[in-house]
Amino acid sequence: MAFSLTLIIVGALGVVGGIWLAMDKRAASVVGGVIIALLSLVPVLVGVVFLTWDTAG
């Protein structure tokens, strides 16, 4: 359960960081921020799957 929550928290921080970076007006920052935000959704989704699997007993 702790691993799942850690994945969700770290992924959420990555999403927030990516959105914060994308708020900059330079094109490279926007593209990089969007890529970081989208890639950070992977640990969030994996954490949700692990949490669901762990608590569904």
Secondary structure by P-SEA (a helix, b strand, c coil): caaaaaaaaaaaaaaaaaaaaaccccaaaaaaaaaaaaaaaaaaaaaaaaaaaaacc
